[in-house]
Amino acid sequence: MKTIFYSILVFLVIALNACKKDDPQPQQSSGASTPIFVVNGTVNGEPITINAGGNGYFMSSSFELGTDGVYNFIGELKPKICSGTCGNTLKIAIKDYELATAATTSIDSTIVLGFYSYASIAGTASQFNQTFKATPPSAGIAKSYTWDFGDNTILVSYIPTVTNTYKHPGIYTVTLNVETVAGCVSSSISKIQFGQNGGSFNSNFVSLVTGDTAEFKAIPLGGVGPYTCVWDFGDGKFSNDYSPSHIYNASGQYTVSLKMTDVLGLTSTQISYVTIKNTSNCSSFFIPSTSTAISNPLNLGNAIIEWTDASGKVWSSNSSFKQPSNSSFQIISVTDYLNSSNGTATKKIHVQFSCTLYNGLSNIVMKNIDATFSVGYK
């Protein structure tokens, strides 16, 4: 199909409590030689390209207070000349992280780098409580457990089991350093993944060492089977078995990794250490065990995508259907941008996303969208 090419005349307009806004009037751009607001990707397999610059398109930046008491920060790329519903329009909304009636709110707490859940009619969980359990060191007595949860949270604990709350879905690299009473320190690493639908997929493995032979077993936590496994035994050897047995040719400590993938394409990586013929080593590892999604009926902090096609039909990610597991919405960068004509502040946001949009029982797929847009805020 032919590539749809849209050029957009840059415009910023702010509307407060605007359930229905007047069409904004365009203004000339600053004369930048390259587009400021750009969208690339596909809609139902058809490429789209939207660039700032002219030909009757503009960037509308606004915010509105919904009937549920939650502010929506909105960026809308739309044709200049239209009345009512404008065809070939992309609208991106990010909901505030808390109710407007709260004592303090901040767009800098709402729009941060990372992954976001998509809003749904019934509400979508966007935070997760994840419990981790450290195993005893192979030698000595544990003195302390230092956790880096991969979300800028560091915790020093004196008990092996801890819980961390993740505020956004995504993939996090978790590191544990265990120090023994004798002063020996060992580390282990795991990557955990939380999905867009209030679910998660993690994995771990257990090992039993006898002499120079290690027996491994993969343990999926969540996700949908069947699963595939890729083992790296740390000595240049690999396996795709679910419960492999491996013989090491030399004593020492080996870094072993397991990458597990479920049938929907979600992946989880666990990295740990195996000690062969060396009882003095204090190696240890941890298990990402219980994962609990936190209910969010108001969709606080979630995202909504709307696409109005050439016929004027509106397709929205906000529906009663769950997003597929391969859907995602990630904010890559956020920067302060120009004030609007009435002096209200705006943010320029770079996002990447894929999602399914619905109109009744019908749906379309937006895939590999890379977009730079702006929103206004209170």
C-alpha positions in Angstrom: 0.0 0.0 0.0 1.1 3.6 -0.5 2.7 5.4 2.3 0.5 8.0 3.9 2.5 11.1 4.3 1.2 13.9 6.5 2.9 17.2 7.2 2.0 19.0 10.3 2.1 22.8 11.0 3.3 23.0 14.7 0.6 24.4 17.0 0.1 24.3 20.7 -3.2 25.0 22.3 -4.3 24.3 25.9 -7.8 23.5 27.0 -9.0 23.0 30.6 -11.9 20.8 31.5 -12.5 20.5 27.8 -14.9 17.7 27.0 -15.5 19.5 23.8 -12.9 21.9 22.4 -13.0 24.5 19.7 -10.8 23.7 16.7 -7.4 25.5 17.4 -6.1 28.1 15.1 -2.7 27.3 13.6 0.4 29.4 14.0 3.7 29.5 12.2 6.4 27.2 13.4 9.7 28.5 14.6 11.3 27.8 11.3 13.1 24.6 12.4 14.8 22.8 9.5 13.6 19.4 10.7 10.2 18.3 12.0 9.6 18.6 15.7 6.7 16.3 15.9 7.0 13.0 14.0 5.0 9.7 13.8 6.1 6.6 12.0 4.7 3.1 12.0 1.9 1.0 10.6 -1.9 0.9 10.9 -3.2 -2.6 9.9 0.1 -3.1 8.0 -0.2 0.1 6.1 2.8 2.5 6.7 2.1 5.9 8.1 4.4 8.9 8.3 3.4 12.1 10.0 5.9 15.1 10.0 5.6 18.6 11.3 5.9 21.4 8.7 2.8 22.2 6.6 0.1 20.9 4.3 -2.7 21.6 6.7 -1.8 19.5 9.7 -1.0 20.7 13.3 -0.2 19.6 16.8 -2.9 20.2 19.4 -1.7 20.0 23.0 -4.3 20.1 25.8 -5.5 18.6 29.0 -9.0 17.8 30.3 -10.6 16.8 33.5 -12.7 13.6 33.1 -15.9 12.9 34.8 -14.0 10.3 37.0 -11.9 13.1 38.5 -8.7 12.2 36.6 -6.9 14.6 34.4 -5.9 13.5 30.9 -2.8 15.0 29.3 -3.4 14.9 25.5 -1.5 15.3 22.3 -3.5 15.2 19.0 -2.1 15.3 15.5 -5.0 16.4 13.3 -5.9 18.1 10.0 -6.2 21.9 10.1 -9.4 22.2 8.2 -12.2 20.0 9.5 -15.3 20.2 11.6 -16.4 17.7 14.2 -14.5 14.4 13.8 -11.3 14.8 11.8 -10.2 11.8 9.6 -6.6 10.6 9.8 -6.1 11.9 13.3 -3.8 10.3 16.0 -4.7 11.1 19.6 -2.4 10.1 22.6 -3.6 10.6 26.1 -1.8 9.8 29.4 -3.9 9.8 32.5 -2.8 11.5 35.7 -1.2 9.2 38.4 -3.8 10.3 41.0 -7.2 12.0 41.4 -7.4 15.7 40.8 -8.8 16.1 44.3 -5.5 14.8 45.9 -3.5 17.3 47.9 -0.5 17.4 45.5 -0.3 16.3 41.9 2.6 16.6 39.4 2.9 15.9 35.7 6.5 15.0 36.5 5.2 12.1 38.6 2.8 11.1 35.9 5.0 11.3 32.8 8.2 9.5 33.5 10.5 7.2 31.5 9.4 3.6 31.3 6.5 1.3 30.3 2.9 2.1 30.8 -0.3 -0.1 30.9 -3.1 0.7 28.5 -6.4 1.9 30.1 -9.4 -0.3 29.8 -13.1 0.1 30.6 -12.9 -1.9 33.8 -9.5 -0.5 34.8 -6.1 -2.0 34.2 -3.5 -2.9 36.9 -0.4 -0.8 36.4 1.6 -1.6 39.5 2.9 -4.9 40.8 4.1 -6.3 44.1 6.9 -8.7 43.5 8.3 -10.9 46.2 11.9 -12.3 46.0 13.4 -15.0 48.1 17.2 -15.4 48.5 18.7 -18.9 48.9 21.3 -19.5 51.7 24.9 -19.1 50.5 26.7 -22.3 49.6 29.2 -21.7 52.4 29.0 -19.6 55.6 26.1 -17.7 57.2 24.5 -14.7 55.5 25.0 -11.4 57.2 23.1 -9.1 54.8 21.2 -9.0 51.5 21.6 -5.9 49.3 19.0 -5.7 46.6 18.9 -3.5 43.5 15.4 -3.9 42.1 16.1 -2.3 38.8 13.7 0.6 39.3 16.2 2.9 41.2 15.2 1.2 44.5 18.0 -0.1 46.7 17.3 -2.2 49.8 19.6 -3.6 52.4 17.8 -6.4 54.2 18.7 -8.9 57.0 16.1 -11.4 56.0 16.1 -13.4 52.8 12.6 -12.6 51.6 11.6 -9.1 50.5 8.9 -7.4 48.4 9.2 -4.5 46.0 6.4 -2.5 44.4 6.9 -1.7 40.7 5.0 1.3 39.6 5.0 0.5 35.9 5.0 -2.6 33.7 8.2 -3.4 31.9 11.4 -5.4 32.1 13.6 -4.9 35.2 17.1 -6.2 35.9 17.3 -7.3 39.6 20.7 -7.8 41.4 21.3 -9.4 44.8 24.6 -9.2 46.7 24.9 -11.5 49.7 27.6 -10.9 52.3 28.4 -13.7 54.8 29.6 -13.3 58.4 33.1 -14.2 57.2 33.1 -11.4 54.7 32.5 -13.3 51.5 30.3 -11.5 49.0 28.4 -13.2 46.1 26.0 -11.8 43.5 23.2 -13.0 41.3 21.1 -11.3 38.7 17.6 -11.9 37.2 15.5 -10.1 34.6 11.8 -10.0 35.4 8.9 -8.8 33.2 5.5 -7.4 33.9 2.9 -7.4 31.1 0.5 -4.8 29.9 -2.6 -6.7 31.0 -2.1 -6.9 34.8 -0.1 -10.2 34.5 3.5 -11.1 34.6 6.0 -13.7 33.4 9.1 -14.6 35.4 11.1 -17.7 35.8 13.8 -19.2 37.9 15.8 -22.5 38.0 17.1 -24.8 40.6 20.4 -26.7 40.5 21.8 -29.7 42.3 25.6 -30.2 42.1 27.1 -33.6 42.7 30.9 -33.7 42.1 31.4 -32.3 38.6 27.8 -32.7 37.5 25.0 -30.1 37.8 21.3 -31.0 37.4 19.1 -28.0 36.4 15.4 -27.6 36.3 13.5 -24.6 34.8 10.5 -23.2 36.7 8.1 -20.8 34.9 6.2 -18.3 37.0 3.2 -17.1 35.1 3.0 -16.8 31.3 1.4 -19.3 29.0 2.9 -22.7 28.1 4.4 -24.4 26.3 7.8 -22.8 27.1 11.1 -22.8 25.3 14.4 -22.8 27.2 17.9 -21.6 26.3 20.5 -22.5 28.8 24.1 -21.1 28.9 26.1 -23.1 31.4 28.9 -20.6 31.6 31.6 -22.8 30.1 30.8 -22.3 26.4 28.1 -25.1 26.4 24.4 -24.6 25.8 21.1 -26.6 26.0 17.5 -26.3 25.0 16.2 -29.0 27.4 13.7 -28.2 30.1 15.7 -30.1 32.8 19.3 -30.5 31.5 22.2 -32.3 33.2 25.7 -30.9 32.6 29.2 -32.1 33.4 31.9 -29.4 34.0 35.5 -30.2 33.1 37.1 -28.1 35.8 36.3 -26.9 39.3 35.3 -23.2 39.9 32.4 -20.9 39.9 30.3 -20.7 36.7 27.7 -18.1 35.6 24.6 -19.9 34.4 21.7 -18.3 32.6 18.3 -19.5 31.6 16.2 -17.6 29.0 12.6 -18.9 29.0 10.0 -17.8 26.5 6.3 -18.5 26.7 4.0 -19.2 23.8 2.9 -15.5 23.6 6.5 -14.4 23.2 7.1 -13.0 26.7 10.6 -13.7 27.9 12.3 -14.0 31.3 16.0 -14.4 32.0 17.5 -15.8 35.2 21.2 -15.6 35.9 22.8 -17.4 38.8 26.1 -19.1 39.8 27.1 -22.7 40.2 30.1 -23.8 42.2 31.9 -27.0 41.2 34.2 -28.8 43.6 34.8 -25.7 45.8 32.9 -25.8 49.1 34.6 -22.6 50.3 32.8 -20.4 47.8 29.8 -18.5 49.2 27.7 -18.4 46.0 24.0 -17.8 46.3 21.0 -16.9 44.1 17.4 -15.8 44.5 14.0 -16.7 43.2 11.4 -14.1 41.9 8.4 -15.8 43.5 5.0 -14.3 44.1 3.8 -11.5 41.7 0.6 -9.6 42.6 -1.0 -7.0 40.3 -2.5 -4.0 42.2 -6.0 -3.0 41.2 -6.4 0.3 39.4 -10.1 0.9 38.5 -9.6 4.5 37.5 -6.7 3.7 35.2 -4.4 6.1 37.0 -1.2 6.5 35.1 -2.3 4.5 32.1 -2.3 5.4 28.4 -5.0 5.7 25.7 -4.5 5.7 21.9 -7.1 6.8 19.5 -6.9 6.7 15.7 -9.6 8.3 13.5 -9.4 6.7 10.0 -10.1 8.5 6.7 -13.8 7.6 6.9 -14.2 9.3 10.3 -14.4 6.0 12.3 -12.8 6.3 15.7 -10.7 3.3 17.0 -9.6 3.3 20.6 -7.3 1.2 22.9 -9.7 2.0 25.7 -12.2 -0.9 25.5 -13.5 -3.9 27.4 -11.0 -6.1 25.5 -7.6 -6.9 26.9 -4.6 -5.8 25.0 -2.6 -8.7 23.4 0.5 -9.7 25.4 2.8 -8.2 22.7 1.3 -4.7 23.1 3.4 -2.1 24.8 3.7 1.7 25.5 7.0 3.1 26.5 8.1 6.7 27.1 11.6 7.2 25.8 12.2 10.8 26.7 10.4 13.8 28.3 11.5 17.4 28.0 10.0 20.8 28.8 8.8 22.5 25.6 7.5 25.9 24.5 4.7 27.6 26.4 1.4 27.8 24.6 0.0 31.1 23.3 -1.7 31.7 26.6 1.4 30.9 28.6 0.6 27.4 29.7 3.5 25.0 30.0 3.9 21.9 27.7 6.0 18.8 27.6 7.5 17.2 24.5 7.4 13.4 24.7 9.0 10.7 22.6 7.1 7.3 22.8 7.2 3.9 21.1 4.1 1.7 21.2 2.2 -1.1 19.6 -1.5 -1.9 20.4 -4.8 -3.1 19.2 -7.6 -0.5 18.8 -11.3 -1.3 18.8 -14.5 0.0 17.4 -17.3 -2.3 18.7 -16.3 -5.9 17.9 -13.9 -4.8 15.1 -10.3 -4.0 15.6 -7.2 -2.6 13.9 -3.5 -3.0 14.9 -1.1 -0.1 15.3 2.4 -1.6 15.3 6.0 -0.2 15.9 4.8 3.3 16.3 7.5 5.8 17.0 6.0 9.2 17.9 7.1 12.6 19.2 4.2 14.8 20.4 3.4 17.3 23.1 0.9 17.6 25.9 -0.3 20.6 28.0 -0.7 20.3 31.7 -2.3 22.1 34.6 
